[in-house]
Amino acid sequence: MDKRIDPAAINEIIESGRRMEEKGMMNSFEGNISVRKNGLIYITPTNKSKALLTPNQIAVLDGDGNQIAGDFKPSSEFLMHSGVYEIREGIGAVAHCHSPYLTAYAICQKELTSDCYPEFMMHFKEIKVAPYGAPGTKDIYEGAKEILKNHYVVLLANHGVLAIGSTALMACNRLEAAEAAAKIMSIARSIGTPAALPEAEIARIRGIVVPM
């Protein structure tokens, strides 16, 4: 094995992938996870079950995009992952999925906002929609660049959702929490009109800073 390769980064992806597929957030054909450490990008392979990944399946690429490890091709969304890492400091992982509720919002090109759900307001403030870009190309993240400078999660129009974090665990945690919030808000709106919090409380919650 190349001495530059960090087994911990590979295990981080394997553990996160298993968890995401078990929770119905990813499957063999949809979703991908990457980690960047010491100039290398580790990413899930294309068309493989995220619940059954093995170390030899994780693709490892250098700064020039050359694959230096892994028996399978990297995800077709590698260009998106590599581009996102250049947007801001502190990004150590990227996770992308087509979870049902968030993807439904993305297909409707409808951003998530709330003045009634404290947990959502604290962790996300809002989840914006980036313009449509063809999957597997650089265009898919071009419209997300400005959004991700100030947000951790972005909807990709007519496609899915992407989250960033210092680790794969954090990025996946954000996807899970955002999906849960989208589900709750969809159910609440089907029941009636959500009750807004007082303006002072809204301002207080939205002022809380959540770490990368």
N, C-alpha and C positions, 0 to 999 in steps of 0.2 A: 504493500500500500504506500502511496505517495506520503512522505512525511508531513506534508502540509495539511493533510486531511485530519479533521477532528472527529473521532467516533461519537463524541457527545452531541455534535450537531446532527449527525445521522440519526441517533436515537431519539433526539428531540422531535424530528419530523415523523419518525415511525410511531411514537407514542401519541403525537397530536393527530396524525392521520387515523389511527385506530379509533381514537375517541370521537373524532368528527363523523366517521362513517357509522359508528354505533349509535350516535345521536341523530342520524338521518340528515346530516348537513352536507355530506359528500358521498360519492360512490365511485365506481370504477371509471366512469366516463365524464364525471363532472366534479370540479374542485381541484385545487392544488395548493401546496404549502411549500414555502422556501425559507431558508435561514441563510444569513450572510455572516461569515466569520473569517477574519484575517484575509480579506480579499477574495475568498472563494464563496460561491453560491451553491448551496445544497438544495435540491428540489425534487419533488415527487415525480415519478416517471409517468409517461402517457399511458392511458388505458389499463391501469392496474388498480386493483382494489386497495383503498386506503387502509382497510382493516387488516390486510394480509401482507403488508410491506415487509421486506427483508433488507438488511444492510446493503447487499449487492445491487438492489434495485434503485437505490437513491442515486440520482445523477449529480455529479459534482463538476462544476465548471469554473474555470479561472476568470480573471478579469477581462480577458479577450473573448470570452464565450466559448473557449475550447473545452470539451468534455474530457476530464482527466480521470474519472472513476465512474462506476456504475455500469451495469450490463444492459441497461435500457435507455432509450432516448428520453431526454427531459420533457416535462410537460410542454404542450404546444403553446402555453402562455408564458414561456420563459422570458420573452421580450418584455412582457408587461412587468414581471417581477423585477428583472434587472433594471428597468427604467424607474420603477417606484423607489428603489434604494437610493437613487440620486436626488430625490426631491428634497429631503431634509436630513439633518443629523439625528442619530439615535435610532434609526430603523434597523432592527436586527432580524426581523422576520416579516413575511407577507403571507396572508392566507386569503384564498378566494373560494367562494362556493356559490351554489345556486339553491340555497335553502328556500323553502316554499313561500313564506310570507315576505321576506325581503326581496326575493326575486319577483314576486307579484307586484310589489311597489315599483321595482325597477322597470318591469314591463309596462306599467302604467305611467312611467316617468313621473312618479309622485314622491316628493321628499317626505321624510318623517319629521314631524314637529310635534311638540306637546307643551301645554301649559298646565297639565293636570297630573303628570306622572313623574314624581321627584327623581326616581332612579334613572329614568331615561334622560331627564334634563341635566342631571349631575354628570353622567358619564359621556353623553353624546352631544348635548345641547340641541343638535339637529343632525339629521343625516341627509346630505344633499345628493342630487342625481347628476352624474357626469354625462355629457353628450354621448350618443352612441358611437362606438368604434368597432370595426370588424374584429371578431375574436381571432387570436393568434397573430395580430399585428401590433405595431406600436400605437396605432390610432386608438386602441382600446383604453389606454391610460393617459393619452394626451390631454383629454378634457378633465381628467381627475387631478392633474398636477396642482393647480391652484387650490383645489378643495383640500387635498391632503397636506398642504402646508400648515393648515390650522385644525384639521380634523383627523380622527383615527379610523373612521369608517366612511366609505363612499359607495353609493349605488351606481352600478354601471348600466346605463339605459338599455333596456331590452335584453339584458344579459344576466346580471347577478350582482354580487356584492363583494367588496374587497376591504380587508382590514390590515392595519399595520401595528407593530408592537416591538418592544425591545427583545422579545422572545417569541417563539412559535406558540407557546402556551398563552401568552398575553394576547396575541393576535387572534387566536382561536376563542379565547374567553370573550373577546369583544364581538366576534361573530355570533356566538351563542347568546350573549346578552341582548344584542341588537335584534336577533330573530325572535327571542322571547318577547321583547318590547313591541315589535311589529305585530305579533300575534295578539297580545293583550289589547293593543290599541284598536286592532281590527274588530275584535270581539266587543270591546266597549262601545265602539261606534255603531255596531249592529244592535246593541241593546238600547242605546239612547244617546244623549248629548253629554260627553264627559264634562265634569265640573272643574272649572279652572281654579287654580290656587290663587291666593291673594297676591297682588303685584309685588309687594315687598318680599314675600317668600320666593316668588319666581326669580327675582333679581338675586337673592341670596344664594339659591341653589345653583343658578347658572354661573355664579362667580367662583364656584369651587373648582380648583385646578386638579385634574386627574393626571398622574404621572404616565410617561410613555410605557 
